[in-house]
Structures are given as C-alpha cells and as structure tokens.
Amino acid sequence: MANPYLQVLRTPHAWPMVLAAFIGRLPLSMVGLGCVLLVASETGSYGLGGAVAAAGAVTTALAGPVLGRWADSHGQRRVLLPVLGVFVVAGVTFLFAVKDDWPLVIVFASAGLAGACIPPVSSMIRVRWTHLLRGSPRLPTALAMESVVDEFVFIVGPVLVTFLSTTGHATSGVVTAFTLAAVGALLFAAQRRTEPPPTEHEHRNGPSAMRTPGLRVLFVVGAAVGAILGTLEIALVAFADAADAKPMSGVLIAGLAVGSMASGIGWGIMHWRLPLRHRLAGVLVLLTVLSIPLTLVRDIWLMVPFVVLAGISLSPSLISSFTLAELLVPRSAVTEAFTWIGTALGLGVAIGASAAGKIVDVWGANAAFLVATVAAAIAAVVVALCQRVLHVPAEQEAAAQLIP
C-alpha cells in the first residue's frame, strides 16, 4: 500500500507550499520560549517572562479569528503581507524595550502587537489543503500531516531557540525567530497557485462559525491543549534551571514534541472505525493520566522519557479537533473555524504560561505541572458530556477515514 503522506505531497504545487509553511511556522515554537528566556535573563523572574509570553499568546488568540475572516473575504496574500509588516516593527520594538529597560508598558504592548500580527501560516496552510483536496479521502491525511509538521516544529524550534539564547547573546533566539517568521511568510505568500479564492460575499453575510455548537466544544479542547503547552513550556525550562542544566530545557520540550509527532504519524496512517468524537474523548483521558507523573519526577534524565510519554496524546487531540471542525462547520467558515481553534490554543497557552510562571516562582516547577493535568481533565469531561453536538453523520464520517 502506498504511503498516504507521499500521495498527499504529490498534489500539484504542494512541496513549495509545505516548505514555505514549515519555515513560517518555526517561530510558533520559538517566540514564546525565546521571550521567556530573554526576560528571565534580564530580570531573573519566570513569572514576568511567563506574563510577557502570555501577553503575546492572548493577542495571537484574539487576532486569529479576525485575520481568518479577512483571509476568507480578501484572500490570504492580501492579508498576510501588511500583517507581516506590523509584526516586524513590533518585534524590533520589543527587543529594544527589553534590552534597554524601557517601561514595562512598552514591553507588554510591543509583545502583544507582535503576537497579534505573527503570520498565521499554520492555519492558512490547513485552509489551502481543504481547498485543494475537498471531497478527497486524502484531506484528513493532509490535516494529520500538518499536525505532524507542527510537532516536528516543536522538536526543532525549542532546541534551536534554547541553544541560541543560552550559548550566545540572550537576544539571538528571539531575533532568529522573528527573521524566520518574516522569511517564511514571504515565501508562503509567493505560492499563488495553491491560494484559495476569496469567498467574500458568502462569508461576510454568513453566521460566525462559533454558532456551531460542536465548534464551541472544540474551542474548549483547543484551550486545554494550549494550557498544557504553555504550562510545559514554562515548567520544563524552570525544571532544567533548578537542576542547573538550563540548556536541557530545549531537549525536554523537544521530547514532548517527539512523543506527539510519533503518535501523529501513526494516527494519520490508520484506518479508524471508532467515531471521531469517541477518539477525541479517549485521547484526552489518556493525556490527563500521562501528565500526572510530571508532578512527581525529580531527576532531569528521568524526566525525558516521561515527557515523551506525555506528548503522545497531544497531536491526536489536535488532529481530531481540526478534522471535526472541517466536518461540522459550513464550507465558507472553515478558515474561521480553524482560526477559532488557533485562538483557543493561544488563550490556553497564555493561561498556562501565566499560571505556571507564578506557581514556579512560589512552589517550584513540579507543582506547576498540575496546571496541565487539570486542563486535560476539564477537556476530557467536556468532550464526554457533549458527544451529541460532536456527532457527524455516517456518510460524512466516512470521508474522515484516513484511506489513501
């Protein structure tokens, strides 16, 4: 049997689009961690570093649906280029504000503006796949592949930004992240042949995607996964720092992504008979259970395998959420639906990073991991109680089976 991922990549003009999107989304795993490392290096406070990262995550979350609707109405390229310009200006301002000890209001404002305007390449490429493969059994495989790429980004990005921030100049990690965001966004915008046409009239006059009850449930799931990622980003850095092995923080975060990517690859090539909504509930329960050991481990080398295990439920949670969103919402609202999940992830990251940073400063890194356990448990309960609104008719569910 042919590899379903290779079949997806044989789609005309797919390779340049995928490569550009990979470069453009690398900063997603670098900016938040880079900001934490930079601010903590300058001030000695993980609480402040987490708060600054949270500010950027909140504005990313709030801006996501707006940018999604604009992209639906006017086209991705016409939205991406001006947004990138604002991002570059805000990012440069943030760097000067932190290094030159400008007032905190400027630090937070520039971080927030940069977060709002970070190029939304990750959600845009999912919309492009939906445009290119709608009605094809390869579409769910493409969405699963994007989740796998996201996880690979979270393997490479944290290691890279930690190495740059801890072995060179403190600003090196953030500068590299901002540069990759700009280059990747420009390359992605240049891929005109895969860009979906605007749906201006239909989308502007239609209801918001959030009026779909199932999407509101998926919003909770996205927020929970985001809270877990935000928590682990702060707690793992603090854990490595407490063990006098700060450069290991990137390795720990990469270990989380290794587990998630491995499960995502397997998830994307399996033929499932269990309904999507049941799969989602199951992986969220597993995620809750696997996060508990992180609160107990004290040795940094023992933490590595437990972090890998904790990651195996992350990618399947997101794959199931994006696939359900594509099936539940009207066609004209798919971009908005994906950006609402992205919004939830961003809000969750902000909540998790902020809460974890405060807990680390007071009670230490291990206590902060409890935020991840609570978030996963809440999502599992919500999905279990709301199975009815996540129901997809059998004929539509068949299209979600990952058959090459």
Buried (B, 14 or more C-beta within 10 A) or exposed (E): EEEBBEBBEEBEEBEBBBBBBBBBBBBBBBBBBBBBBBBBBBBEBBBBBBBBBBBBBBBBBBBBBBBBBBBBBEBBBBBBEEBBEEBBEBBBBBBEBBEEEBEBEBBBBBBBBBBBBBBBBBBBBBBBBBBBBEEBBBBBBBBBBBBBBBBBBBBBBBBBBBBBBBEEEBBBBBBBBBEBBBBBBBBBBEBEEBBBEBBEEBBEEBEBBBEBEBBBBBBBBBBBBBBBBBBBBBBBBBBBBBBEBBBBBBBBBBBBBBBBBBBBBBBBBEEBEEBBBBBBBBBBBBBBBBBBBBBEBEEBEEBBEBBBBBBBBBBBBBBBBBBBBBBBBBEBBBBBBBBBBBBBBBBBBBBBBBBBBBBBBEEEBBBBBBBBBBBBBBBBBBBBEBBEBBBBEEEEBEBBBBBB
